[in-house]
Amino acid sequence: MAVKIYSTKTGRRLSIADKYREFMIFTYPSFPHVKIWRGLVNYFHQMCNVIKWIPVIWRDRYWDWCFLFKIIEFKLRMDSKKYNKWGSHVNSDRDAKRMLVCAELLKRMIDNNYEDTRTEIGEHSVDNMVNYEDYMRDQDLKYMFKIMEKHVFKWWD
């Protein structure tokens, strides 16, 4: 025989969620010192975030794309470290690797680090080399946005 539980306030029959909510309210009341402690922990976390982001924001300028990429790279690296260390879902290690790949692609685009490919294609004219560097940068940009397009909404579940 199932016991039907009714609310003490409204007199209506309680759902499972309502039963759980009332159980948690009466069993574990929110004490003032718990609220104060959570507030202090959140304040400390927010201050650490501000301190981490100050150098990135300080160096930000509005006139070039590389400053935007530096902000995105910093965010992806920080999130990748957090997912590797703490993980918030089942595939967090895989998502951390994807974030790190995007961050590395951004770093390569910011640094314009495509001179290493010069030895692979040989010493040709400067025009061909510039075109090749632009081509490689465009490929990195497309690959990074392809990864982000497919997976960005799964990273923060």
Secondary structure by P-SEA (a helix, b strand, c coil): cbbbbbbccccccccaaaaaaaaaaacccccaaaaaaaaaaaaaaaaaaaaaaaaaaaacccccaaaaaaaaaaaaaaaaaaaaccccccaaaaaaaaaaaaaaaaaaaaaccccccccccccccaaaaaaaaaaaaaaaaaaaaaaaaaccccccc
